[in-house]
Amino acid sequence: MKALFLPLGLLLSACASPAPEFFGATRTEINRDGRQYVVMQKAERVEVIRLGYAARGEHQAIRATMIDLIPEVTGCTLREATLHGDSGEMRGSLNCPA
């Protein structure tokens, strides 16, 4: 039974659909530490999506990587108190230079 879900999970994880508030956002795909991420920025809001499977025990490091990608990709500072989500998808607000 588990073997049936793995291909479906891989198929679903291969496409990253943004939350409705990010329709029309700037999309950046980036690889880091062998994983693929999508960073969506629209004005001073950001969404980061991890593509692919993550094994137990990897989630804390993945979340840290996702947070590190935000200023690198957007050029803005994350307002950490606004960040919510997990190692699969997270959203937050930004402070961007004028």
LOLUM-743801 format. One record per atom (N, C-alpha, C): residue in three letters; atom name; x, y, z. Coordinates in nm, 3 decimals, m for minus. Each point is the difference from the previous one (the first is absolute). Last residue first. Layout:
REM residues N
{aa: ALA at: CA east: X north: Y up: Z}
...
END
This chain:
REM residues 98
{aa: ALA at: N east: 1.333 north: 5.086 up: m0.009}
{aa: ALA at: CA east: m0.078 north: 0.081 up: m0.094}
{aa: ALA at: C east: 0.068 north: 0.014 up: m0.133}
{aa: PRO at: N east: 0.046 north: m0.430 up: 0.339}
{aa: PRO at: CA east: 0.054 north: 0.134 up: m0.022}
{aa: PRO at: C east: m0.080 north: 0.073 up: m0.106}
{aa: CYS at: N east: m0.232 north: m0.378 up: 0.309}
{aa: CYS at: CA east: 0.080 north: 0.014 up: m0.121}
{aa: CYS at: C east: 0.053 north: 0.143 up: m0.013}
{aa: ASN at: N east: m0.221 north: m0.382 up: 0.357}
{aa: ASN at: CA east: 0.036 north: 0.142 up: m0.002}
{aa: ASN at: C east: 0.096 north: 0.014 up: m0.119}
{aa: LEU at: N east: m0.400 north: m0.398 up: 0.089}
{aa: LEU at: CA east: 0.136 north: 0.049 up: m0.023}
{aa: LEU at: C east: 0.012 north: 0.149 up: 0.026}
{aa: SER at: N east: m0.326 north: m0.479 up: 0.134}
{aa: SER at: CA east: 0.007 north: 0.137 up: m0.050}
{aa: SER at: C east: 0.146 north: 0.046 up: m0.002}
{aa: GLY at: N east: m0.208 north: m0.527 up: m0.050}
{aa: GLY at: CA east: 0.028 north: 0.108 up: 0.093}
{aa: GLY at: C east: 0.001 north: 0.134 up: m0.069}
{aa: ARG at: N east: m0.067 north: m0.599 up: m0.036}
{aa: ARG at: CA east: m0.029 north: 0.135 up: m0.050}
{aa: ARG at: C east: 0.035 north: 0.102 up: 0.107}
{aa: MET at: N east: 0.091 north: m0.567 up: m0.164}
{aa: MET at: CA east: m0.011 north: 0.105 up: 0.100}
{aa: MET at: C east: m0.022 north: 0.135 up: m0.067}
{aa: GLU at: N east: 0.032 north: m0.586 up: m0.074}
{aa: GLU at: CA east: m0.045 north: 0.129 up: m0.052}
{aa: GLU at: C east: m0.005 north: 0.098 up: 0.115}
{aa: GLY at: N east: 0.195 north: m0.432 up: 0.055}
{aa: GLY at: CA east: m0.056 north: m0.019 up: m0.133}
{aa: GLY at: C east: m0.037 north: 0.131 up: m0.066}
{aa: SER at: N east: 0.163 north: m0.057 up: 0.456}
{aa: SER at: CA east: 0.108 north: m0.027 up: m0.094}
{aa: SER at: C east: m0.050 north: m0.031 up: m0.141}
{aa: ASP at: N east: m0.314 north: 0.310 up: 0.299}
{aa: ASP at: CA east: 0.087 north: m0.111 up: 0.040}
{aa: ASP at: C east: 0.104 north: m0.025 up: m0.107}
{aa: GLY at: N east: m0.333 north: 0.443 up: 0.192}
{aa: GLY at: CA east: 0.009 north: m0.111 up: m0.092}
{aa: GLY at: C east: 0.094 north: m0.106 up: 0.054}
{aa: HIS at: N east: m0.022 north: 0.565 up: 0.063}
{aa: HIS at: CA east: m0.075 north: m0.117 up: 0.042}
{aa: HIS at: C east: 0.011 north: m0.107 up: m0.108}
{aa: LEU at: N east: 0.194 north: 0.534 up: 0.164}
{aa: LEU at: CA east: 0.024 north: m0.127 up: m0.069}
{aa: LEU at: C east: m0.086 north: m0.111 up: 0.058}
{aa: THR at: N east: 0.048 north: 0.471 up: 0.151}
{aa: THR at: CA east: m0.111 north: m0.028 up: m0.093}
{aa: THR at: C east: 0.013 north: m0.136 up: m0.066}
{aa: ALA at: N east: 0.328 north: 0.192 up: 0.303}
{aa: ALA at: CA east: m0.123 north: m0.023 up: 0.076}
{aa: ALA at: C east: m0.119 north: m0.035 up: m0.090}
{aa: GLU at: N east: 0.435 north: 0.125 up: m0.184}
{aa: GLU at: CA east: m0.007 north: m0.135 up: 0.056}
{aa: GLU at: C east: m0.128 north: m0.029 up: 0.075}
{aa: ARG at: N east: 0.131 north: 0.304 up: m0.413}
{aa: ARG at: CA east: m0.057 north: 0.037 up: 0.130}
{aa: ARG at: C east: m0.033 north: m0.131 up: 0.070}
{aa: LEU at: N east: 0.381 north: 0.072 up: m0.395}
{aa: LEU at: CA east: m0.120 north: m0.068 up: 0.049}
{aa: LEU at: C east: m0.043 north: 0.060 up: 0.132}
{aa: THR at: N east: 0.277 north: 0.250 up: m0.403}
{aa: THR at: CA east: 0.014 north: m0.058 up: 0.132}
{aa: THR at: C east: m0.133 north: m0.061 up: 0.043}
{aa: CYS at: N east: 0.201 north: 0.061 up: m0.524}
{aa: CYS at: CA east: m0.074 north: 0.065 up: 0.109}
{aa: CYS at: C east: 0.027 north: m0.072 up: 0.131}
{aa: GLY at: N east: 0.135 north: m0.131 up: m0.450}
{aa: GLY at: CA east: 0.072 north: 0.122 up: 0.030}
{aa: GLY at: C east: m0.065 north: 0.079 up: 0.112}
{aa: THR at: N east: m0.115 north: m0.449 up: m0.215}
{aa: THR at: CA east: m0.084 north: 0.120 up: m0.012}
{aa: THR at: C east: 0.077 north: 0.130 up: 0.016}
{aa: VAL at: N east: 0.213 north: m0.442 up: 0.028}
{aa: VAL at: CA east: m0.077 north: 0.006 up: m0.125}
{aa: VAL at: C east: m0.072 north: 0.133 up: m0.016}
{aa: GLU at: N east: 0.255 north: m0.081 up: 0.397}
{aa: GLU at: CA east: 0.088 north: m0.024 up: m0.115}
{aa: GLU at: C east: m0.074 north: 0.020 up: m0.132}
{aa: PRO at: N east: m0.232 north: 0.014 up: 0.420}
{aa: PRO at: CA east: 0.073 north: 0.124 up: m0.032}
{aa: PRO at: C east: 0.091 north: m0.015 up: m0.122}
{aa: ILE at: N east: m0.248 north: m0.396 up: 0.114}
{aa: ILE at: CA east: m0.088 north: 0.117 up: m0.017}
{aa: ILE at: C east: 0.078 north: 0.128 up: m0.027}
{aa: LEU at: N east: 0.191 north: m0.445 up: 0.107}
{aa: LEU at: CA east: m0.023 north: 0.033 up: m0.140}
{aa: LEU at: C east: m0.076 north: 0.131 up: m0.018}
{aa: ASP at: N east: 0.080 north: m0.198 up: 0.434}
{aa: ASP at: CA east: 0.121 north: 0.062 up: m0.056}
{aa: ASP at: C east: m0.019 north: 0.043 up: m0.144}
{aa: ILE at: N east: m0.345 north: m0.243 up: 0.214}
{aa: ILE at: CA east: 0.009 north: 0.134 up: 0.059}
{aa: ILE at: C east: 0.121 north: 0.074 up: m0.056}
{aa: MET at: N east: m0.054 north: m0.448 up: m0.126}
{aa: MET at: CA east: m0.106 north: 0.081 up: m0.058}
{aa: MET at: C east: 0.005 north: 0.143 up: 0.052}
{aa: THR at: N east: 0.292 north: m0.316 up: 0.191}
{aa: THR at: CA east: 0.041 north: 0.035 up: m0.137}
{aa: THR at: C east: m0.104 north: 0.090 up: m0.065}
{aa: ALA at: N east: m0.104 north: m0.177 up: 0.420}
{aa: ALA at: CA east: 0.107 north: 0.100 up: 0.012}
{aa: ALA at: C east: 0.047 north: 0.045 up: m0.138}
{aa: ARG at: N east: m0.309 north: m0.352 up: 0.015}
{aa: ARG at: CA east: m0.064 north: 0.126 up: 0.041}
{aa: ARG at: C east: 0.104 north: 0.112 up: 0.012}
{aa: ILE at: N east: 0.160 north: m0.432 up: m0.081}
{aa: ILE at: CA east: m0.070 north: 0.052 up: m0.118}
{aa: ILE at: C east: m0.065 north: 0.134 up: 0.033}
{aa: ALA at: N east: 0.201 north: m0.240 up: 0.349}
{aa: ALA at: CA east: 0.102 north: 0.057 up: m0.088}
{aa: ALA at: C east: m0.065 north: 0.061 up: m0.125}
{aa: GLN at: N east: m0.284 north: m0.228 up: 0.299}
{aa: GLN at: CA east: 0.056 north: 0.119 up: 0.066}
{aa: GLN at: C east: 0.103 north: 0.068 up: m0.089}
{aa: HIS at: N east: m0.199 north: m0.416 up: m0.145}
{aa: HIS at: CA east: m0.087 north: 0.117 up: m0.008}
{aa: HIS at: C east: 0.056 north: 0.125 up: 0.065}
{aa: GLU at: N east: 0.161 north: m0.481 up: m0.038}
{aa: GLU at: CA east: 0.056 north: 0.102 up: m0.091}
{aa: GLU at: C east: m0.072 north: 0.134 up: 0.009}
{aa: GLY at: N east: m0.121 north: m0.418 up: 0.237}
{aa: GLY at: CA east: 0.127 north: 0.049 up: 0.049}
{aa: GLY at: C east: 0.063 north: 0.109 up: m0.086}
{aa: ARG at: N east: m0.332 north: m0.343 up: m0.226}
{aa: ARG at: CA east: m0.004 north: 0.035 up: 0.142}
{aa: ARG at: C east: 0.139 north: 0.045 up: 0.044}
{aa: ALA at: N east: m0.076 north: 0.059 up: m0.514}
{aa: ALA at: CA east: m0.007 north: m0.109 up: 0.097}
{aa: ALA at: C east: m0.008 north: 0.055 up: 0.142}
{aa: ALA at: N east: m0.166 north: 0.207 up: m0.488}
{aa: ALA at: CA east: 0.094 north: 0.022 up: 0.110}
{aa: ALA at: C east: m0.021 north: m0.110 up: 0.103}
{aa: TYR at: N east: m0.120 north: 0.117 up: m0.567}
{aa: TYR at: CA east: m0.019 north: m0.072 up: 0.125}
{aa: TYR at: C east: 0.106 north: 0.040 up: 0.103}
{aa: GLY at: N east: m0.162 north: 0.335 up: m0.415}
{aa: GLY at: CA east: 0.058 north: m0.131 up: 0.026}
{aa: GLY at: C east: m0.023 north: m0.049 up: 0.142}
{aa: LEU at: N east: 0.015 north: 0.525 up: m0.104}
{aa: LEU at: CA east: m0.046 north: m0.105 up: m0.091}
{aa: LEU at: C east: 0.067 north: m0.131 up: 0.040}
{aa: ARG at: N east: m0.133 north: 0.482 up: 0.269}
{aa: ARG at: CA east: 0.099 north: m0.105 up: m0.024}
{aa: ARG at: C east: m0.062 north: m0.103 up: m0.093}
{aa: ILE at: N east: m0.106 north: 0.546 up: 0.078}
{aa: ILE at: CA east: m0.053 north: m0.135 up: m0.012}
{aa: ILE at: C east: 0.116 north: m0.095 up: m0.027}
{aa: VAL at: N east: m0.129 north: 0.538 up: 0.183}
{aa: VAL at: CA east: 0.106 north: m0.094 up: m0.038}
{aa: VAL at: C east: m0.060 north: m0.139 up: 0.003}
{aa: GLU at: N east: m0.165 north: 0.556 up: m0.019}
{aa: GLU at: CA east: m0.037 north: m0.139 up: 0.023}
{aa: GLU at: C east: 0.116 north: m0.087 up: m0.049}
{aa: VAL at: N east: m0.118 north: 0.561 up: 0.137}
{aa: VAL at: CA east: 0.083 north: m0.105 up: m0.056}
{aa: VAL at: C east: m0.059 north: m0.137 up: 0.037}
{aa: ARG at: N east: m0.095 north: 0.590 up: m0.027}
{aa: ARG at: CA east: m0.041 north: m0.133 up: 0.049}
{aa: ARG at: C east: 0.085 north: m0.104 up: m0.071}
{aa: GLU at: N east: m0.031 north: 0.493 up: m0.085}
{aa: GLU at: CA east: 0.076 north: m0.031 up: 0.120}
{aa: GLU at: C east: m0.051 north: m0.127 up: 0.068}
{aa: ALA at: N east: m0.070 north: 0.057 up: m0.515}
{aa: ALA at: CA east: 0.013 north: 0.118 up: 0.086}
{aa: ALA at: C east: 0.083 north: m0.038 up: 0.121}
{aa: LYS at: N east: m0.044 north: m0.406 up: m0.207}
{aa: LYS at: CA east: m0.097 north: 0.095 up: m0.053}
{aa: LYS at: C east: m0.005 north: 0.116 up: 0.099}
{aa: GLN at: N east: 0.294 north: m0.491 up: m0.120}
{aa: GLN at: CA east: m0.006 north: 0.131 up: 0.065}
{aa: GLN at: C east: m0.100 north: 0.088 up: m0.071}
{aa: MET at: N east: 0.187 north: m0.552 up: 0.064}
{aa: MET at: CA east: m0.097 north: 0.089 up: m0.064}
{aa: MET at: C east: m0.001 north: 0.131 up: 0.078}
{aa: VAL at: N east: 0.326 north: m0.466 up: m0.070}
{aa: VAL at: CA east: m0.025 north: 0.120 up: 0.081}
{aa: VAL at: C east: m0.090 north: 0.091 up: m0.082}
{aa: VAL at: N east: 0.154 north: m0.553 up: 0.018}
{aa: VAL at: CA east: m0.060 north: 0.108 up: m0.079}
{aa: VAL at: C east: m0.028 north: 0.115 up: 0.097}
{aa: TYR at: N east: 0.357 north: m0.461 up: m0.012}
{aa: TYR at: CA east: m0.095 north: 0.089 up: 0.067}
{aa: TYR at: C east: m0.055 north: 0.099 up: m0.101}
{aa: GLN at: N east: 0.304 north: m0.504 up: 0.050}
{aa: GLN at: CA east: m0.053 north: 0.107 up: m0.083}
{aa: GLN at: C east: m0.107 north: 0.076 up: 0.078}
{aa: ARG at: N east: 0.468 north: m0.307 up: 0.144}
{aa: ARG at: CA east: m0.146 north: 0.014 up: 0.000}
{aa: ARG at: C east: m0.041 north: 0.117 up: m0.088}
{aa: GLY at: N east: 0.461 north: m0.130 up: 0.111}
{aa: GLY at: CA east: m0.064 north: m0.112 up: m0.068}
{aa: GLY at: C east: m0.151 north: 0.004 up: m0.002}
{aa: ASP at: N east: 0.271 north: 0.355 up: 0.190}
{aa: ASP at: CA east: 0.028 north: m0.125 up: 0.072}
{aa: ASP at: C east: m0.074 north: m0.119 up: m0.060}
{aa: ARG at: N east: m0.180 north: 0.402 up: m0.216}
{aa: ARG at: CA east: 0.090 north: 0.019 up: 0.113}
{aa: ARG at: C east: 0.014 north: m0.134 up: 0.072}
{aa: ASN at: N east: m0.231 north: 0.276 up: m0.470}
{aa: ASN at: CA east: 0.045 north: m0.125 up: 0.061}
{aa: ASN at: C east: 0.098 north: 0.033 up: 0.111}
{aa: ILE at: N east: m0.429 north: 0.287 up: m0.253}
{aa: ILE at: CA east: 0.139 north: m0.007 up: 0.045}
{aa: ILE at: C east: 0.027 north: m0.137 up: 0.060}
{aa: GLU at: N east: m0.376 north: 0.358 up: m0.286}
{aa: GLU at: CA east: 0.031 north: m0.138 up: 0.037}
{aa: GLU at: C east: 0.148 north: m0.008 up: 0.033}
{aa: THR at: N east: m0.395 north: 0.409 up: m0.017}
{aa: THR at: CA east: 0.141 north: m0.037 up: m0.014}
{aa: THR at: C east: 0.016 north: m0.143 up: 0.046}
{aa: ARG at: N east: m0.407 north: 0.396 up: m0.144}
{aa: ARG at: CA east: 0.032 north: m0.137 up: 0.038}
{aa: ARG at: C east: 0.148 north: m0.027 up: m0.026}
{aa: THR at: N east: m0.380 north: 0.428 up: 0.083}
{aa: THR at: CA east: 0.128 north: m0.035 up: m0.060}
{aa: THR at: C east: 0.040 north: m0.137 up: 0.055}
{aa: ALA at: N east: m0.527 north: 0.114 up: m0.021}
{aa: ALA at: CA east: 0.123 north: 0.034 up: 0.071}
{aa: ALA at: C east: 0.123 north: m0.034 up: m0.083}
{aa: GLY at: N east: m0.485 north: m0.082 up: m0.091}
{aa: GLY at: CA east: 0.064 north: 0.113 up: m0.064}
{aa: GLY at: C east: 0.129 north: 0.043 up: 0.067}
{aa: PHE at: N east: m0.309 north: m0.266 up: 0.306}
{aa: PHE at: CA east: m0.021 north: m0.005 up: m0.145}
{aa: PHE at: C east: 0.057 north: 0.127 up: m0.061}
{aa: PHE at: N east: m0.019 north: m0.104 up: 0.479}
{aa: PHE at: CA east: 0.125 north: 0.009 up: m0.075}
{aa: PHE at: C east: m0.018 north: m0.021 up: m0.150}
{aa: GLU at: N east: m0.351 north: m0.036 up: 0.337}
{aa: GLU at: CA east: 0.053 north: 0.136 up: 0.014}
{aa: GLU at: C east: 0.129 north: 0.021 up: m0.080}
{aa: PRO at: N east: m0.216 north: m0.437 up: 0.020}
{aa: PRO at: CA east: m0.068 north: 0.099 up: m0.084}
{aa: PRO at: C east: 0.056 north: 0.142 up: 0.011}
{aa: ALA at: N east: 0.335 north: m0.398 up: 0.090}
{aa: ALA at: CA east: m0.126 north: 0.036 up: 0.064}
{aa: ALA at: C east: m0.065 north: 0.109 up: m0.085}
{aa: PRO at: N east: 0.331 north: m0.312 up: m0.270}
{aa: PRO at: CA east: 0.000 north: 0.100 up: 0.107}
{aa: PRO at: C east: m0.138 north: 0.013 up: 0.063}
{aa: SER at: N east: 0.237 north: m0.439 up: m0.226}
{aa: SER at: CA east: m0.104 north: 0.099 up: m0.027}
{aa: SER at: C east: m0.003 north: 0.099 up: 0.114}
{aa: ALA at: N east: 0.345 north: m0.385 up: m0.217}
{aa: ALA at: CA east: m0.020 north: 0.091 up: 0.112}
{aa: ALA at: C east: m0.102 north: 0.105 up: m0.040}
{aa: CYS at: N east: 0.170 north: m0.533 up: m0.145}
{aa: CYS at: CA east: m0.057 north: 0.127 up: m0.043}
{aa: CYS at: C east: m0.028 north: 0.086 up: 0.123}
{aa: ALA at: N east: 0.185 north: m0.435 up: 0.045}
{aa: ALA at: CA east: 0.077 north: 0.056 up: m0.112}
{aa: ALA at: C east: m0.055 north: 0.134 up: m0.047}
{aa: SER at: N east: m0.190 north: m0.301 up: 0.341}
{aa: SER at: CA east: 0.102 north: 0.090 up: 0.052}
{aa: SER at: C east: 0.081 north: 0.066 up: m0.112}
{aa: LEU at: N east: m0.340 north: m0.326 up: m0.095}
{aa: LEU at: CA east: m0.060 north: 0.120 up: 0.057}
{aa: LEU at: C east: 0.104 north: 0.099 up: 0.049}
{aa: LEU at: N east: 0.148 north: m0.416 up: m0.168}
{aa: LEU at: CA east: m0.067 north: 0.074 up: m0.105}
{aa: LEU at: C east: m0.057 north: 0.131 up: 0.054}
{aa: LEU at: N east: 0.187 north: m0.304 up: 0.304}
{aa: LEU at: CA east: 0.104 north: 0.063 up: m0.081}
{aa: LEU at: C east: m0.061 north: 0.085 up: m0.111}
{aa: GLY at: N east: m0.293 north: m0.255 up: 0.266}
{aa: GLY at: CA east: 0.061 north: 0.108 up: 0.078}
{aa: GLY at: C east: 0.108 north: 0.073 up: m0.078}
{aa: LEU at: N east: m0.194 north: m0.382 up: m0.192}
{aa: LEU at: CA east: m0.098 north: 0.109 up: 0.004}
{aa: LEU at: C east: 0.057 north: 0.119 up: 0.076}
{aa: PRO at: N east: 0.257 north: m0.397 up: m0.011}
{aa: PRO at: CA east: m0.002 north: 0.069 up: m0.130}
{aa: PRO at: C east: m0.099 north: 0.117 up: m0.004}
{aa: LEU at: N east: 0.011 north: m0.249 up: 0.410}
{aa: LEU at: CA east: 0.126 north: 0.067 up: m0.029}
{aa: LEU at: C east: 0.000 north: 0.066 up: m0.137}
{aa: PHE at: N east: m0.361 north: m0.283 up: 0.166}
{aa: PHE at: CA east: m0.005 north: 0.140 up: 0.037}
{aa: PHE at: C east: 0.127 north: 0.076 up: m0.034}
{aa: LEU at: N east: m0.048 north: m0.474 up: m0.073}
{aa: LEU at: CA east: m0.094 north: 0.071 up: m0.085}
{aa: LEU at: C east: 0.000 north: 0.150 up: 0.029}
{aa: ALA at: N east: 0.256 north: m0.306 up: 0.264}
{aa: ALA at: CA east: 0.060 north: 0.018 up: m0.132}
{aa: ALA at: C east: m0.092 north: 0.076 up: m0.095}
{aa: LYS at: N east: m0.149 north: m0.136 up: 0.434}
{aa: LYS at: CA east: 0.090 north: 0.114 up: 0.007}
{aa: LYS at: C east: 0.060 north: 0.031 up: m0.137}
{aa: MET at: N east: m0.262 north: m0.392 up: 0.049}
{aa: MET at: CA east: m0.082 north: 0.120 up: 0.000}
{aa: MET at: C east: 0.086 north: 0.126 up: 0.000}
END
